[in-house]
Amino acid sequence: MRKDVEEVAAALVREYLSRKGLKKTIACMDEELPRTNLSINNRSDLRRILHLESLYKKNKSEEHPLKSMLEIMVKEQMKKGGDAKRCHLVDNRTLSAEENVPASASTTTDASYVWKDGDLAGQYGDSLSLSESSSAVSQLTASPAKESPSPKSSKSVSLCERGIFLPSSSQDSFLASSKAGLGYEKKNSDVDGQGSRTSRMRRGIMAGPITTSSQENSRRRPVRRTPGSLCLDKPEDDSDRVSWMSQSSSLDAGLTEADGTRPFERASSLSVSSHRQSMDSSEFDGLQRVKLHKNKSACSPRVDGLHMAGLVLDDIEDDEDLCGLSTVPVSNSLPQHNLNKRPMDQQTATALKEIIFGSPMMCFSEEWKRQSFTFSHVPALRYGIVQKKGGPCGVLAAVQATVLQKLLFERTISDSSSERLRVSDAVRTKCLTEAVAEILWRAGDRKKATVAINSGRSLFTPVGHYRSEGVLETITCVDVESLDGLKLLVEQNVQQFESGPFGCILFIICAILSRTIPMVRRDMDVPTSTLIGAHGYCTQELVNLLLCGRAVSNVFDDEMKLDSGNGNFTLLKGIKERCNIGLLSLFEHYNICKVGSYLKTPRFPLWVVCSESHFSVLFSLYEDLASSPWSPREFDLYYYDGLANQQEPIRLTVYPGSAVKPSGSEDVDTDLIPPLELCIRTRWADAGVSWNESEPIL
């Protein structure tokens, strides 16, 4: 029961945060209070559980509707709270046997009981009409008569205070039997004892010694409400508490039991004296309470006529009151059974630092800490990710190329290729989400992935041989076992990658943990290699991890065995399959390495360019360029460098082969050829390149 209440309350808070657009707050809440299979993530389900349908429709029809259900509840509560005292009955007259009230007067008194938000028939339908049913029961707004200062009136018993209304002809006889059964005794003139005794009788607590008011308050059982109960304003003194308790009992008296009888009909058939003496306070309380989930066939109160106080979910001891809550279908936004959240621990953080830097005493530089995947504000370059300082260029280039893959070749739009580069904020963020998810899913061998989320607080206290820096210590790891779940999880936390602190660091942690640290070491030719080398630059292992999902040390195809003599050989690991994104390297021009066809001819015409220890991106707008290693005619390539402070696109025209070259290119000194052209010629041999009036990048 308590768990159900907590889930409903948590869902109400999450709905409020979602309506207010507080995504970071929701993320923090999900970290500290993770969702479960019982979590309610559907607004319609939450409205149904809290009985807010009518209030929701009423709010929606207003000129300035409130956004969240929590605000609607607060507004209604504030509206009702100002008129709380008016919830009592207008007429405070009582039925006293000593005053010999005639039947006609009783009828008049009964008729004076009115509702604040509508009559009884309006609340419960024709079956409980005041004018037609002589056995109608007061539903919560009944107020006791003011006690007369005379001893005689203090001994009177009001049927109205018990929430019991009988036909006029039956009231006198019932009152007489009640008096006889309860065995009223003469009270002394002690006002305290008199008030306490009267209060105890009215609440049905007869056994035990008379206690003081303070003792009675401390021992009094709290009133247990059903989710559909009306407003009960908790009294501040004993006299008001009598009214409060009697109103609570009168509410239940108006409902129908499962066997078709009314609670007051069952109570009147018993001897009041023997019944009250034989039952304890909890049994008497249980007699007066009627559980709404057992009376679905009976008339239910309209939601728009209820006070919002009745919708407050207290810690109710009876599990049956909200037993239907757990059966509400849960449409979780994420496949909860495939999620596994765990905070970062020092052992994992140490292993990460060792594989990234080579030592747990090393830390990320300020260039890495400040770098996220933030897009350019230049109108013609809104697709480009901006690099603040040198260092993370290899990571940024790999993500940039994958963003262009999503933007140019995987979006089903009819715009021309050039128009696709003019993107809105929402579109480029969507492409970033899909790019991050694809890279991580590939690193996890397309079976699982791990997303690292910044929790904003330290999750462990480092000890021993470990240098703290406030990054790894704050990470929460979330494992996902489906691509759709991964995309949704990244989408919910994309701001951490796009604009939050440590966005680039979080991403490489995601990639390493998705591949797993042992597998990353196994991919490398030398297990002691690192992913970040000297001066904070990305190594080829890290770039390969992002491009092909394996942290291999080489860029040639497949594997290569080197004979070490004496029957021993060294295995060098390369690229296993054709990649979506390719790679061109200046080192190949200098015969330092050999780039294989899996990277030279990728599935999409997108290449990460490694030139002068810096990574950038070269791409074409036409997908068919990647279908063949040769191109019979000239074509255009676009170049983007996030660190170059570009203000406009750089378009290069490539002339394959040596037969056709741009004018004047024959006499150019080879020492002055831009490195980018040399990289292009590793893919298209002897190609001529025109910069189309752009300044060549040397």
NUTORDO-708802 format. One record per residue (C-alpha): residue in one letter; x, y, z. Coordinates in steps of 0.2 Angstrom, whole numbers, padded with zeros to 4 digits, always signed. Layout:
! NUTORDO-708802
aXYZ...
This chain:
! NUTORDO-708802
m+0000+0000+0000r+0014+0012+0005k+0023+0008-0011d+0008+0012-0022v+0006+0029-0013e+0024+0033-0016e+0023+0029-0035v+0007+0039-0037a+0015+0054-0028a+0031+0052-0038a+0021+0051-0054l+0012+0067-0049v+0029+0076-0046r+0036+0070-0062e+0021+0076-0072y+0023+0093-0064l+0042+0094-0069s+0038+0088-0086r+0025+0101-0089k+0037+0114-0083g+0051+0108-0094l+0063+0104-0080k+0072+0090-0089k+0087+0091-0078t+0077+0090-0062i+0068+0075-0069a+0085+0067-0073c+0091+0070-0055m+0074+0064-0048d+0076+0048-0059e+0094+0046-0052e+0089+0047-0034l+0072+0039-0036p+0073+0027-0050r+0057+0021-0059t+0050+0004-0057n+0038-0007-0065l+0024+0001-0055s+0029+0018-0060i+0015+0028-0069n+0021+0037-0084n+0004+0040-0093r-0005+0056-0088s-0022+0048-0092d-0019+0034-0080l-0013+0046-0067r-0029+0057-0069r-0040+0041-0068i-0031+0035-0052l-0033+0053-0044h-0051+0055-0050l-0046+0071-0059e-0055+0069-0075s-0069+0082-0072l-0057+0095-0064y-0045+0092-0079k-0059+0096-0092k-0065+0111-0082n-0047+0118-0081k-0044+0115-0099s-0060+0125-0104e-0053+0140-0094e-0045+0155-0103h-0029+0152-0094p-0028+0134-0090l-0015+0127-0078k-0002+0115-0085s+0000+0102-0072m-0012+0091-0062l-0002+0096-0046e-0007+0114-0050i-0025+0110-0053m-0026+0101-0036v-0017+0115-0027k-0029+0128-0035e-0044+0118-0030q-0038+0115-0013m-0035+0134-0010k-0052+0138-0017k-0061+0126-0006g-0050+0129+0009g-0056+0147+0011d-0074+0141+0013a-0070+0126+0024k-0081+0131+0038r-0096+0132+0026c-0095+0114+0023h-0105+0111+0039l-0124+0111+0039v-0133+0128+0039d-0145+0122+0053n-0137+0116+0069r-0153+0111+0078t-0152+0094+0087l-0165+0081+0091s-0167+0080+0110a-0178+0067+0118e-0179+0078+0134e-0187+0092+0123n-0200+0080+0115v-0197+0086+0098p-0212+0081+0087a-0210+0071+0071s-0214+0086+0060a-0200+0096+0068s-0188+0082+0064t-0193+0082+0046t-0190+0101+0046t-0173+0099+0053d-0168+0085+0041a-0174+0096+0027s-0162+0110+0032y-0146+0100+0029v-0139+0107+0013w-0124+0105+0002k-0111+0118-0001d-0107+0112-0019g-0123+0105-0024d-0137+0095-0016l-0136+0077-0011a-0146+0071-0026g-0134+0079-0037q-0119+0071-0029y-0126+0053-0028g-0140+0052-0040d-0158+0049-0039s-0156+0034-0027l-0151+0046-0013s-0163+0061-0016l-0167+0071-0001s-0185+0074-0007e-0189+0056-0012s-0179+0045+0000s-0184+0046+0019s-0169+0036+0023a-0156+0048+0015v-0140+0049+0025s-0130+0065+0028q-0113+0064+0018l-0100+0074+0027t-0107+0091+0029a-0117+0087+0044s-0113+0098+0059p-0118+0094+0077a-0129+0105+0087k-0121+0118+0099e-0122+0111+0116s-0133+0120+0129p-0125+0126+0145s-0139+0117+0155p-0135+0099+0161k-0151+0093+0154s-0146+0097+0136s-0129+0090+0138k-0136+0073+0140s-0146+0074+0124v-0142+0062+0109s-0143+0069+0092l-0146+0057+0078c-0139+0069+0066e-0123+0069+0075r-0122+0050+0071g-0126+0053+0053i-0142+0043+0054f-0158+0049+0047l-0174+0039+0049p-0192+0043+0043s-0201+0055+0055s-0212+0041+0062s-0197+0030+0067q-0186+0043+0075d-0194+0044+0092s-0194+0025+0094f-0176+0024+0089l-0171+0038+0100a-0179+0030+0115s-0170+0013+0112s-0154+0022+0110k-0156+0030+0127a-0161+0014+0135g-0146+0004+0127l-0133+0017+0131g-0139+0019+0149y-0136+0038+0151e-0131+0043+0168k-0133+0059+0177k-0117+0069+0175n-0109+0079+0189s-0106+0098+0187d-0088+0095+0182v-0087+0103+0165d-0070+0094+0160g-0077+0077+0164q-0093+0081+0156g-0086+0086+0140s-0074+0071+0139r-0087+0059+0143t-0099+0066+0130s-0086+0066+0117r-0081+0048+0121m-0099+0042+0119r-0101+0052+0103r-0086+0043+0096g-0091+0026+0102i-0077+0024+0114m-0086+0018+0130a-0073+0006+0138g-0058+0012+0149p-0056+0026+0161i-0060+0044+0157t-0044+0053+0150t-0039+0071+0149s-0041+0080+0133s-0022+0079+0129q-0021+0061+0133e-0036+0057+0122n-0029+0067+0107s-0013+0057+0108r-0022+0040+0109r-0035+0044+0096r-0034+0034+0080p-0033+0044+0064v-0048+0044+0053r-0045+0033+0038r-0051+0040+0022t-0055+0032+0005p-0048+0039-0010g-0065+0046-0015s-0070+0054+0001l-0075+0072+0003c-0067+0086+0012l-0064+0083+0030d-0057+0099+0039k-0048+0092+0054p-0054+0101+0070e-0044+0110+0082d-0054+0107+0098d-0064+0093+0105s-0081+0101+0101d-0077+0102+0083r-0069+0085+0083v-0086+0078+0088s-0093+0085+0072w-0079+0079+0062m-0080+0061+0068s-0099+0061+0065q-0097+0068+0048s-0085+0055+0043s-0097+0041+0049s-0112+0050+0040l-0102+0049+0024d-0101+0030+0024a-0119+0029+0030g-0125+0035+0013l-0116+0022+0003t-0122+0004-0001e-0114-0011+0006a-0111-0026-0005d-0126-0035+0001g-0137-0021-0004t-0140-0014+0014r-0136+0003+0022p-0124+0004+0037f-0137+0013+0047e-0150-0001+0043r-0138-0014+0050a-0134-0003+0065s-0152+0000+0070s-0156-0018+0069l-0145-0022+0084s-0147-0018+0102v-0137-0002+0104s-0132-0005+0121s-0126-0023+0119h-0118-0018+0102r-0108-0003+0109q-0102-0013+0124s-0096-0028+0115m-0086-0020+0101d-0070-0010+0102s-0066+0006+0094s-0058-0002+0079e-0073-0012+0075f-0085+0002+0077d-0074+0012+0066g-0074-0002+0053l-0093-0002+0054q-0094+0016+0049r-0081+0015+0035v-0086+0008+0018k-0073+0004+0005l-0077+0012-0012h-0068-0002-0022k-0082-0014-0015n-0096-0002-0021k-0092+0001-0039s-0110-0004-0043a-0117+0009-0031c-0118+0027-0035s-0101+0036-0035p-0098+0054-0031r-0095+0065-0045v-0076+0071-0046d-0080+0089-0049g-0090+0090-0033l-0076+0083-0022h-0064+0093-0011m-0046+0090-0016a-0042+0086+0001g-0050+0069-0002l-0037+0066-0016v-0023+0067-0004l-0016+0050-0002d-0012+0047+0016d-0002+0032+0023i-0018+0021+0024e-0015+0005+0033d-0029-0005+0023d-0021-0011+0007e-0038-0014-0001d-0041+0005-0002l-0029+0007-0017c-0027-0011-0022g-0033-0007-0040l-0018+0004-0042s-0006-0009-0045t-0017-0016-0059v-0016+0000-0069p-0007-0004-0085v+0010+0004-0085s+0016+0011-0102n+0034+0015-0097s+0044+0026-0109l+0058+0015-0107p+0059-0005-0106q+0062-0005-0087h+0067-0023-0087n+0081-0020-0098l+0088-0006-0088n+0102-0008-0075k+0107+0008-0065r+0123+0008-0055p+0133+0022-0048m+0151+0024-0052d+0163+0016-0040q+0182+0019-0037q+0187+0002-0045t+0178+0006-0061a+0185+0024-0061t+0202+0018-0058a+0201+0006-0073l+0194+0019-0084k+0208+0031-0080e+0221+0018-0083i+0214+0014-0100i+0212+0032-0105f+0228+0040-0098g+0238+0025-0092s+0237+0030-0073p+0224+0033-0060m+0233+0049-0055m+0230+0057-0072c+0216+0069-0075f+0206+0077-0089s+0213+0093-0095e+0202+0109-0095e+0200+0108-0114w+0192+0091-0112k+0181+0096-0097r+0174+0111-0106q+0170+0102-0122s+0153+0097-0127f+0144+0094-0143t+0138+0112-0145f+0132+0117-0163s+0138+0133-0172h+0127+0148-0173v+0134+0153-0190p+0118+0152-0201a+0126+0142-0215l+0135+0131-0203r+0122+0126-0191y+0125+0108-0193g+0143+0110-0187i+0149+0106-0169v+0161+0119-0162q+0178+0114-0155k+0184+0126-0141k+0202+0121-0140g+0213+0107-0146g+0213+0089-0139p+0195+0081-0142c+0195+0084-0161g+0195+0065-0164v+0179+0062-0154l+0171+0078-0161a+0175+0073-0179a+0168+0055-0177v+0152+0062-0170q+0151+0076-0183a+0152+0064-0197t+0139+0053-0189v+0127+0068-0187l+0130+0072-0205q+0125+0054-0210k+0109+0056-0201l+0106+0073-0208l+0110+0070-0226f+0106+0052-0229e+0094+0045-0216r+0080+0058-0215t+0065+0056-0226i+0063+0073-0233s+0061+0080-0250d+0072+0095-0248s+0087+0097-0259s+0104+0091-0252s+0110+0109-0250e+0094+0114-0240r+0097+0099-0228l+0112+0108-0221r+0101+0122-0215v+0094+0114-0200s+0083+0120-0185d+0089+0117-0167a+0077+0103-0165v+0082+0094-0180r+0101+0095-0176t+0098+0089-0158k+0088+0075-0165c+0102+0070-0176l+0115+0071-0162t+0104+0060-0152e+0103+0047-0165a+0122+0048-0169v+0127+0046-0151a+0115+0031-0149e+0122+0023-0165i+0140+0024-0160l+0136+0017-0143w+0126+0003-0150r+0140-0002-0162a+0152-0001-0148g+0141-0013-0138d+0142-0026-0152r+0124-0021-0156k+0118-0031-0141k+0119-0018-0127a+0125-0001-0122t+0130+0009-0107v+0125+0028-0105a+0135+0038-0092i+0125+0052-0084n+0131+0066-0074s+0122+0065-0057g+0129+0082-0051r+0135+0074-0035s+0149+0064-0029l+0145+0045-0028f+0160+0039-0019t+0175+0046-0009p+0191+0042-0017v+0205+0033-0007g+0222+0027-0010h+0231+0029-0027y+0218+0039-0036r+0217+0057-0040s+0200+0065-0039e+0194+0078-0052g+0175+0079-0050v+0171+0070-0066l+0171+0051-0065e+0165+0052-0047t+0148+0060-0052i+0144+0047-0065t+0129+0035-0065c+0129+0021-0077v+0114+0015-0086d+0114-0001-0096v+0102-0003-0110e+0098-0019-0120s+0088-0012-0135l+0092+0001-0148d+0075+0009-0145g+0078+0010-0127l+0095+0017-0130k+0089+0031-0141l+0075+0036-0129l+0088+0036-0114v+0100+0047-0124e+0086+0058-0130q+0081+0061-0111n+0099+0066-0107v+0105+0074-0123q+0107+0091-0115q+0121+0083-0105f+0130+0079-0121e+0125+0094-0131s+0127+0108-0118g+0131+0101-0101p+0148+0101-0093f+0159+0086-0097g+0148+0081-0113c+0163+0075-0123i+0170+0065-0108l+0153+0057-0104f+0152+0051-0122i+0169+0043-0122i+0165+0035-0105c+0149+0028-0113a+0159+0021-0128i+0172+0012-0117l+0159+0005-0105s+0148-0001-0119r+0163-0010-0127t+0168-0015-0109i+0186-0011-0102p+0192-0029-0105m+0187-0029-0123v+0195-0012-0126r+0211-0019-0120r+0209-0035-0130d+0206-0024-0146m+0223-0016-0144d+0239-0023-0151v+0248-0018-0135p+0236-0019-0120t+0245-0005-0111s+0240+0008-0125t+0229+0022-0120l+0215+0031-0128i+0221+0049-0125g+0240+0052-0129a+0252+0065-0126h+0246+0083-0126g+0228+0077-0123y+0226+0071-0141c+0215+0056-0146t+0224+0041-0151q+0219+0030-0166e+0212+0017-0155l+0199+0030-0148v+0194+0036-0165n+0192+0018-0172l+0182+0013-0157l+0169+0027-0162l+0170+0023-0181c+0169+0004-0181g+0165-0001-0163r+0182-0008-0159a+0197+0000-0152v+0209-0008-0164s+0226+0000-0166n+0227+0000-0185v+0217+0006-0200f+0221-0008-0213d+0208-0021-0217d+0206-0037-0206e+0222-0043-0197m+0240-0044-0201k+0253-0057-0194l+0271-0052-0192d+0284-0066-0190s+0294-0063-0175g+0306-0077-0178n+0308-0094-0169g+0290-0098-0174n+0282-0084-0165f+0272-0070-0173t+0264-0054-0169l+0246-0051-0173l+0241-0034-0178k+0222-0030-0178g+0213-0019-0191i+0196-0015-0197k+0184-0030-0198e+0170-0024-0209r+0165-0009-0220c+0161+0006-0210n+0148+0019-0212i+0161+0033-0209g+0177+0032-0218l+0195+0039-0214l+0208+0048-0224s+0225+0050-0216l+0240+0061-0220f+0251+0048-0213e+0247+0037-0228h+0254+0050-0240y+0270+0049-0230n+0269+0029-0231i+0268+0028-0212c+0252+0018-0213k+0240+0010-0225v+0221+0014-0224g+0211-0001-0230s+0196-0001-0242y+0184-0003-0227l+0188+0015-0222k+0192+0022-0239t+0176+0017-0247p+0163+0018-0233r+0144+0016-0235f+0141+0035-0234p+0152+0048-0243l+0159+0054-0226w+0177+0054-0220v+0186+0059-0205v+0202+0067-0210c+0218+0065-0200s+0230+0079-0205e+0244+0086-0195s+0238+0078-0178h+0221+0086-0181f+0204+0078-0185s+0191+0086-0196v+0177+0081-0208l+0176+0079-0227f+0159+0075-0235s+0149+0074-0251l+0130+0078-0253y+0128+0064-0265e+0127+0046-0258d+0131+0037-0274l+0149+0044-0273a+0153+0031-0260s+0147+0016-0271s+0163+0016-0282p+0181+0019-0278w+0183+0029-0294s+0173+0043-0301p+0174+0047-0319r+0170+0066-0318e+0173+0080-0306f+0163+0081-0290d+0161+0093-0275l+0167+0089-0257y+0163+0100-0242y+0175+0102-0228y+0171+0107-0210d+0184+0110-0196g+0176+0114-0179l+0192+0122-0173a+0195+0133-0188n+0182+0146-0183q+0173+0144-0200q+0161+0158-0205e+0155+0150-0222p+0155+0133-0230i+0171+0127-0239r+0167+0118-0255l+0181+0109-0264t+0179+0103-0282v+0189+0087-0285y+0195+0082-0303p+0199+0063-0302g+0214+0057-0312s+0228+0066-0320a+0220+0071-0336v+0209+0085-0330k+0216+0097-0318p+0211+0115-0313s+0220+0129-0323g+0237+0134-0315s+0238+0118-0304e+0253+0111-0314d+0265+0123-0309v+0261+0123-0290d+0276+0119-0279t+0272+0102-0270d+0279+0109-0254l+0264+0122-0254i+0251+0109-0257p+0238+0110-0243p+0238+0094-0232l+0220+0092-0235e+0223+0090-0254l+0236+0076-0250c+0224+0067-0240i+0211+0068-0254r+0224+0061-0266t+0226+0045-0255r+0208+0041-0260w+0208+0048-0278a+0225+0046-0284d+0233+0061-0293a+0217+0071-0291g+0216+0090-0294v+0207+0100-0281s+0200+0117-0283w+0196+0128-0267n+0183+0138-0277e+0189+0155-0271s+0191+0149-0253e+0207+0152-0244p+0217+0135-0244i+0220+0128-0227l+0239+0126-0225
